[in-house]
Amino acid sequence: MSGLLLRAGRVVDPARGLDATGDVLIRDGRIEAVGGRLDGGTKVRVLDVDGLVVCPGLIDMHVHLREPGQEWKEDIESGSHAAVAGGVTTMCCMPNTEPRLDHAAVVMQVIARARAVGLCDVHPIAAVSRNLEGRQLTEMRELARAGAVAFSDDGMPIWHAGVMRKALEYASSFGFLIIQHAEDKQLTEGGCINEGWVSTQLGVHGMPAEGEDAMIARDIMLARRTGGRYHVAHISTSGAVALVRRARAEGLPVSAEAAPHHFALTEQEVMAYNADAKMSPPLRTETDRQAVIEGLADGTIEVIATDHAPHHVDDKRCGLSCAAFGIVGLETMLPVSLQLVRDGVLKLPEMIAKMTVNPARLLGLAAGTLAPGARADLCVFDPEECWVLHRDKLRSKSSNTPWHGKTMTGRVKYTLKDGRLVYRDEGAPDVA
């Protein structure tokens, strides 16, 4: 195979502390060299990326792909197209499919399907409990052998304290990561948005922040007792961020992720009964949003992940109270997150680290770096390009996004998987 040379980009590889203008040489699907002015030989193809950022392919560790069972909302192929359009070359899919990812055969089916599509890596996150009911543990060791990289009942909380304790105890023996959708259903049942001024104004039942905080407080105590690795999905409240911060200061194996909508938007987004801004956990107050941003800035929150949750239009156009929870996020993760850089919250390498090396480290993935010999998974983007998001232009099968019609800043121009160009933005120059 001829090589591919990415010429004169801003190369950012947080895994190696690299942020410099230079070239990236790819050969046989792997990174051969990264440096100043490289010479790849006479047969090398050249892609001029002057003025663009070149970084490892993004990793989204929280995605709902709906396959198997709800392919009319999304499937692995459409989700993969959405992923690479967003610069994501590795994603981890949650277990609330139909059937659930609670048996090895279903896990292997998802992996085989993703390999057949061939656009990006898909790593299943298998269920902690059978049928996500929170009562009986799955065969986690068997699921890990089948290819699961972590365990969660996401879509449902692991509500039973005894089951969570057993899960953390078992996981501690093998180093498995337990991911919690932190929600005390006894406090949030029937709620559709954050409990507070907005829910009162709209006359709808709310979901109090204490529903998230109480679950995390319980789980941190269990993590302290068991030594199990515990990860908070889509953290959204000031209280939750404070709890995780204290746990990490204590040295506990506790980590957290934030979704872009929770550090970019507030509950005000639903004031017009906007069901496209309904998600779980819900958009919170400005105080909560600022707390999440502070958690990202000080390292309490190590990962940015989308909680990409596609839904058919009928599931969202039925009134706020009965509409489905969730928004799509794979194609908006990068531009929304870049606002953190423009606001001075994070430096560009810090932001990229939360989407590359940090999730790779948590999940034990061989990804998230441009080191020589690594697989050539790359995202190339223009951090300054402005564009208007239209829901009908999304690659996902679903279009439930609160950013429809809004101007985004930052756009993926190219995505490479194993050295193959799997996405090129319309109008971007082709490889010479």
PLY file of the C-alpha trace (Angstrom):
ply
format ascii 1.0
element vertex 432
property float x
property float y
property float z
element edge 431
property int vertex1
property int vertex2
end_header
0.00 0.00 0.00
1.14 3.55 -0.68
1.49 5.79 2.31
-0.57 8.82 3.27
1.07 12.02 4.48
-0.93 14.64 6.35
1.03 17.82 5.74
1.46 20.86 8.01
-1.39 20.47 10.49
-1.51 21.39 14.15
-0.84 17.94 15.59
-2.31 17.44 19.06
-1.70 14.16 20.86
-2.41 14.54 24.59
-1.26 10.98 25.27
2.29 12.11 24.47
2.04 15.77 25.44
2.37 16.80 21.80
1.00 20.07 20.41
3.01 21.30 17.44
2.77 22.03 13.73
3.98 19.10 11.70
3.27 16.10 9.50
1.78 12.69 10.16
2.90 9.77 8.00
0.61 6.75 7.75
1.49 3.44 6.18
-0.31 0.09 6.20
-3.02 1.45 8.46
-0.67 2.59 11.23
1.15 5.73 12.28
4.68 5.52 10.94
6.02 8.88 12.03
4.97 12.24 13.44
7.27 15.21 13.11
8.31 18.38 11.35
8.76 18.04 7.60
8.50 14.32 6.80
9.41 12.59 3.55
7.23 9.59 2.81
8.81 8.64 -0.50
7.62 8.88 -4.09
4.46 6.78 -3.74
3.03 8.63 -0.76
-0.29 10.44 -1.17
-0.48 13.88 0.38
-3.32 15.60 2.21
-2.71 19.28 2.94
-4.13 20.01 6.41
-2.53 23.43 6.91
-4.70 25.42 9.32
-6.46 22.32 10.63
-6.07 20.36 13.86
-4.96 16.73 13.59
-5.67 14.60 16.65
-6.41 10.97 17.52
-9.82 9.74 16.46
-12.33 10.67 19.12
-13.67 8.07 21.56
-17.28 8.31 22.71
-17.78 5.95 25.64
-21.53 6.50 25.95
-23.67 5.81 22.87
-27.07 4.19 22.34
-27.09 2.47 18.94
-30.53 0.78 19.30
-29.40 -2.36 17.45
-30.61 -5.00 18.02
-34.31 -4.34 18.42
-35.02 -0.69 17.60
-33.34 -0.23 14.26
-35.94 2.29 13.09
-34.36 4.77 15.55
-30.74 3.95 14.78
-28.65 0.98 13.78
-24.95 0.25 13.85
-24.47 1.39 10.26
-26.28 4.73 10.59
-24.70 5.31 14.01
-21.27 4.64 12.52
-21.88 7.17 9.74
-22.91 9.74 12.36
-19.84 8.89 14.43
-17.25 9.40 11.70
-18.99 12.62 10.62
-18.31 13.78 14.17
-14.69 12.63 14.17
-15.44 9.59 16.35
-13.54 6.43 15.42
-14.32 4.45 18.57
-17.64 4.29 20.40
-19.02 2.20 23.23
-22.66 1.17 23.00
-24.97 0.81 25.97
-26.90 -2.37 26.81
-30.53 -1.17 26.70
-31.19 -2.84 23.35
-33.86 -5.49 22.68
-32.63 -8.09 23.55
-30.39 -6.56 26.19
-26.63 -6.90 26.04
-26.76 -9.35 28.93
-25.67 -12.51 27.07
-22.39 -13.21 25.31
-24.11 -14.08 22.04
-25.70 -10.62 21.77
-22.40 -8.92 22.59
-20.66 -10.91 19.85
-23.47 -10.10 17.43
-22.95 -6.36 17.93
-19.19 -6.67 17.45
-19.59 -8.75 14.27
-22.11 -6.28 12.85
-19.80 -3.32 13.52
-16.90 -5.09 11.85
-19.06 -5.76 8.80
-19.94 -2.06 8.58
-16.25 -1.25 8.94
-16.43 2.50 9.62
-15.41 2.66 13.26
-14.78 0.46 16.27
-17.82 -0.41 18.40
-17.19 -1.82 21.87
-20.21 -3.10 23.79
-20.82 -2.10 27.38
-22.70 -5.08 28.75
-25.42 -5.15 31.39
-24.66 -5.41 35.09
-27.97 -7.12 35.84
-30.11 -9.48 33.81
-32.62 -7.62 31.66
-31.49 -4.39 33.40
-33.83 -5.22 36.27
-31.28 -4.61 39.02
-31.89 -7.93 40.74
-29.50 -10.62 39.47
-25.96 -10.11 38.21
-25.04 -11.11 34.68
-22.13 -13.40 33.92
-19.71 -10.49 33.70
-16.59 -12.58 33.16
-18.23 -14.39 30.24
-19.44 -11.08 28.78
-15.93 -9.64 29.06
-14.51 -12.62 27.20
-17.10 -12.02 24.48
-15.82 -8.45 24.07
-17.56 -6.22 26.62
-15.26 -3.43 27.83
-17.31 -2.27 30.85
-20.63 -2.87 32.58
-23.69 -0.70 33.12
-27.47 -0.84 33.31
-27.61 2.59 31.65
-31.10 3.56 30.76
-31.90 2.24 34.21
-30.05 2.79 37.51
-28.60 -0.11 39.47
-31.14 0.66 42.17
-30.59 -2.22 44.58
-27.73 -1.46 46.98
-26.97 -5.13 47.53
-26.70 -5.78 43.79
-24.42 -2.77 43.34
-22.21 -3.96 46.19
-21.92 -7.43 44.65
-21.21 -5.93 41.22
-18.40 -3.76 42.58
-16.97 -6.65 44.60
-16.97 -8.95 41.60
-15.65 -6.24 39.28
-12.78 -5.47 41.67
-11.43 -8.99 41.16
-10.96 -8.40 37.42
-10.55 -4.63 37.16
-13.91 -4.17 35.43
-15.45 -0.69 35.30
-19.00 -0.31 36.62
-20.86 2.63 35.05
-23.88 4.00 36.87
-26.89 5.92 35.58
-27.30 7.67 38.91
-30.98 8.13 39.62
-33.07 7.28 42.65
-36.36 6.40 40.97
-38.26 6.83 44.20
-37.42 10.53 43.97
-37.65 11.02 40.20
-40.52 8.73 39.17
-42.95 10.55 36.89
-40.65 13.51 36.34
-39.75 14.74 32.88
-37.52 17.80 33.46
-35.48 19.26 36.32
-37.51 20.02 39.41
-37.48 23.73 40.04
-38.73 27.05 38.76
-39.10 25.90 35.13
-41.04 22.74 35.97
-43.36 24.85 38.15
-43.89 27.37 35.36
-44.68 24.62 32.84
-46.85 22.67 35.24
-45.00 19.38 34.80
-43.57 16.97 37.36
-39.87 17.49 38.00
-36.82 15.33 38.72
-34.94 16.72 41.74
-31.17 16.96 41.77
-31.20 14.93 44.99
-32.26 11.90 42.93
-28.82 11.91 41.32
-26.86 13.00 44.36
-28.30 10.39 46.71
-27.48 7.51 44.37
-23.90 8.68 43.87
-23.37 9.15 47.60
-24.53 5.58 48.24
-22.35 4.18 45.46
-19.22 6.01 46.62
-19.62 4.42 50.04
-19.88 1.03 48.35
-16.83 1.75 46.19
-14.90 2.64 49.35
-15.86 -0.68 50.95
-15.30 -2.91 47.90
-12.45 -1.22 46.04
-14.44 -1.56 42.81
-13.93 0.88 39.95
-16.98 3.16 39.75
-17.85 5.61 36.97
-20.66 8.19 36.99
-22.36 8.55 33.61
-23.61 11.95 32.37
-23.06 13.81 35.64
-25.35 16.83 35.85
-25.64 18.38 39.34
-23.42 20.56 41.51
-23.90 18.11 44.39
-22.80 15.16 42.26
-19.66 16.96 41.10
-18.77 17.79 44.71
-19.26 14.16 45.76
-17.01 12.86 42.98
-14.40 15.52 43.74
-14.22 14.45 47.39
-14.07 10.77 46.47
-11.18 11.33 44.08
-9.34 13.46 46.65
-9.68 10.49 49.00
-8.02 8.29 46.39
-11.07 6.17 45.61
-11.33 4.54 42.13
-14.13 6.92 41.11
-14.44 8.69 37.75
-17.07 10.64 35.86
-18.11 11.84 32.43
-20.07 14.90 31.32
-22.29 15.16 28.26
-21.98 18.33 26.14
-25.62 19.25 26.69
-25.09 19.39 30.46
-22.24 21.91 30.23
-23.71 23.89 27.32
-27.45 24.14 28.08
-29.78 24.69 31.04
-33.39 23.92 31.88
-34.37 27.16 30.12
-34.07 25.19 26.89
-37.40 23.43 27.63
-39.38 26.59 28.44
-41.30 26.34 25.15
-42.18 22.70 25.89
-39.25 21.72 23.69
-39.16 17.92 23.82
-35.88 17.88 21.89
-34.30 19.26 25.08
-35.73 16.49 27.25
-33.15 14.01 28.44
-32.27 11.95 31.51
-30.69 13.26 33.63
-32.46 16.48 32.69
-30.93 19.82 31.86
-30.34 21.53 35.19
-29.86 25.06 36.51
-27.13 27.53 35.61
-25.50 26.76 38.97
-25.35 23.08 38.06
-24.00 23.86 34.58
-21.21 25.96 36.04
-20.38 23.19 38.53
-20.01 20.69 35.68
-17.75 23.14 33.85
-15.63 23.58 37.00
-15.42 19.80 37.30
-14.12 19.55 33.77
-11.61 22.33 34.41
-10.12 20.88 37.61
-10.03 17.26 36.39
-12.83 15.94 38.57
-14.62 15.00 35.35
-12.14 13.16 33.13
-14.30 12.34 30.12
-16.65 14.05 27.69
-19.19 11.59 26.22
-22.38 12.25 24.31
-25.07 9.92 25.68
-26.18 9.81 22.02
-29.83 8.71 22.31
-31.68 8.67 18.97
-35.48 8.57 18.85
-38.04 8.49 16.06
-39.85 11.77 15.49
-43.09 10.27 16.82
-41.41 9.64 20.18
-40.66 13.36 20.53
-43.76 15.00 19.03
-46.24 13.83 21.64
-46.03 16.44 24.36
-43.30 17.10 26.90
-44.59 14.78 29.62
-44.86 11.69 27.40
-41.94 12.36 25.03
-38.93 10.04 25.13
-35.78 11.07 26.98
-32.64 11.76 24.96
-30.94 13.63 22.14
-28.48 12.72 19.39
-24.94 13.92 20.00
-22.29 12.21 17.90
-22.19 14.95 15.26
-22.28 17.86 17.71
-19.87 16.69 20.43
-16.80 18.40 18.99
-18.21 21.85 18.12
-20.17 22.12 21.38
-17.12 21.10 23.42
-14.86 23.56 21.61
-16.75 26.35 23.36
-14.91 25.28 26.52
-11.65 26.19 24.75
-12.97 29.50 23.45
-14.16 30.37 26.96
-10.77 29.56 28.46
-12.09 26.69 30.58
-9.80 24.13 28.93
-6.83 24.29 26.64
-7.32 22.47 23.34
-5.11 19.48 24.32
-7.03 19.17 27.61
-10.35 19.07 25.80
-9.08 16.51 23.29
-7.70 14.36 26.12
-11.21 14.03 27.55
-12.34 12.50 24.25
-9.28 10.35 23.47
-6.63 9.17 25.92
-8.77 9.49 29.07
-11.63 7.22 27.98
-9.10 4.87 26.36
-7.30 4.55 29.70
-10.49 4.01 31.70
-11.68 1.27 29.33
-8.33 -0.31 28.52
-8.60 0.44 24.81
-5.66 0.46 22.41
-6.71 3.81 20.97
-6.50 7.54 21.60
-2.91 8.25 20.51
-0.83 9.14 17.47
2.24 7.30 18.71
4.29 5.55 16.00
2.96 2.02 15.58
-0.55 2.93 16.75
-3.54 2.33 14.53
-4.06 5.33 12.27
-7.37 6.55 13.67
-7.45 10.32 13.22
-9.80 13.27 13.41
-8.94 16.37 11.36
-11.01 19.46 12.10
-11.22 23.19 11.57
-11.71 24.77 15.02
-12.89 28.09 13.58
-15.35 27.16 10.83
-18.90 28.34 11.51
-21.91 26.46 10.17
-25.61 26.11 10.87
-26.88 22.73 12.02
-29.97 21.47 10.19
-31.59 18.33 11.54
-32.26 16.98 8.04
-28.50 16.99 7.32
-27.60 14.69 10.22
-26.25 11.24 9.31
-28.13 9.63 12.19
-31.51 8.09 11.43
-32.92 10.35 14.12
-32.87 14.12 14.38
-33.82 14.86 17.99
-31.42 17.71 18.72
-31.84 21.01 20.56
-29.18 22.57 18.29
-31.33 22.60 15.15
-30.97 25.96 13.42
-28.13 27.09 15.68
-24.69 28.22 14.56
-21.90 25.83 15.48
-18.20 26.70 15.52
-15.74 23.94 14.68
-16.21 21.32 11.99
-14.75 17.91 11.23
-13.14 17.90 7.80
-11.70 14.37 7.63
-11.92 11.18 9.67
-9.50 8.31 9.13
-9.92 4.77 10.42
-6.91 2.45 10.15
-5.52 4.90 7.62
-8.65 4.81 5.44
-10.53 8.00 4.73
-13.99 7.13 6.09
-15.36 10.67 6.12
-14.63 13.83 4.13
-16.63 16.99 4.67
-18.45 18.26 1.61
-16.16 20.72 -0.14
-12.99 19.61 1.64
-10.11 18.89 -0.76
-9.50 15.24 -1.59
-6.23 13.41 -1.14
-3.68 14.38 -3.82
0 1
1 2
2 3
3 4
4 5
5 6
6 7
7 8
8 9
9 10
10 11
11 12
12 13
13 14
14 15
15 16
16 17
17 18
18 19
19 20
20 21
21 22
22 23
23 24
24 25
25 26
26 27
27 28
28 29
29 30
30 31
31 32
32 33
33 34
34 35
35 36
36 37
37 38
38 39
39 40
40 41
41 42
42 43
43 44
44 45
45 46
46 47
47 48
48 49
49 50
50 51
51 52
52 53
53 54
54 55
55 56
56 57
57 58
58 59
59 60
60 61
61 62
62 63
63 64
64 65
65 66
66 67
67 68
68 69
69 70
70 71
71 72
72 73
73 74
74 75
75 76
76 77
77 78
78 79
79 80
80 81
81 82
82 83
83 84
84 85
85 86
86 87
87 88
88 89
89 90
90 91
91 92
92 93
93 94
94 95
95 96
96 97
97 98
98 99
99 100
100 101
101 102
102 103
103 104
104 105
105 106
106 107
107 108
108 109
109 110
110 111
111 112
112 113
113 114
114 115
115 116
116 117
117 118
118 119
119 120
120 121
121 122
122 123
123 124
124 125
125 126
126 127
127 128
128 129
129 130
130 131
131 132
132 133
133 134
134 135
135 136
136 137
137 138
138 139
139 140
140 141
141 142
142 143
143 144
144 145
145 146
146 147
147 148
148 149
149 150
150 151
151 152
152 153
153 154
154 155
155 156
156 157
157 158
158 159
159 160
160 161
161 162
162 163
163 164
164 165
165 166
166 167
167 168
168 169
169 170
170 171
171 172
172 173
173 174
174 175
175 176
176 177
177 178
178 179
179 180
180 181
181 182
182 183
183 184
184 185
185 186
186 187
187 188
188 189
189 190
190 191
191 192
192 193
193 194
194 195
195 196
196 197
197 198
198 199
199 200
200 201
201 202
202 203
203 204
204 205
205 206
206 207
207 208
208 209
209 210
210 211
211 212
212 213
213 214
214 215
215 216
216 217
217 218
218 219
219 220
220 221
221 222
222 223
223 224
224 225
225 226
226 227
227 228
228 229
229 230
230 231
231 232
232 233
233 234
234 235
235 236
236 237
237 238
238 239
239 240
240 241
241 242
242 243
243 244
244 245
245 246
246 247
247 248
248 249
249 250
250 251
251 252
252 253
253 254
254 255
255 256
256 257
257 258
258 259
259 260
260 261
261 262
262 263
263 264
264 265
265 266
266 267
267 268
268 269
269 270
270 271
271 272
272 273
273 274
274 275
275 276
276 277
277 278
278 279
279 280
280 281
281 282
282 283
283 284
284 285
285 286
286 287
287 288
288 289
289 290
290 291
291 292
292 293
293 294
294 295
295 296
296 297
297 298
298 299
299 300
300 301
301 302
302 303
303 304
304 305
305 306
306 307
307 308
308 309
309 310
310 311
311 312
312 313
313 314
314 315
315 316
316 317
317 318
318 319
319 320
320 321
321 322
322 323
323 324
324 325
325 326
326 327
327 328
328 329
329 330
330 331
331 332
332 333
333 334
334 335
335 336
336 337
337 338
338 339
339 340
340 341
341 342
342 343
343 344
344 345
345 346
346 347
347 348
348 349
349 350
350 351
351 352
352 353
353 354
354 355
355 356
356 357
357 358
358 359
359 360
360 361
361 362
362 363
363 364
364 365
365 366
366 367
367 368
368 369
369 370
370 371
371 372
372 373
373 374
374 375
375 376
376 377
377 378
378 379
379 380
380 381
381 382
382 383
383 384
384 385
385 386
386 387
387 388
388 389
389 390
390 391
391 392
392 393
393 394
394 395
395 396
396 397
397 398
398 399
399 400
400 401
401 402
402 403
403 404
404 405
405 406
406 407
407 408
408 409
409 410
410 411
411 412
412 413
413 414
414 415
415 416
416 417
417 418
418 419
419 420
420 421
421 422
422 423
423 424
424 425
425 426
426 427
427 428
428 429
429 430
430 431
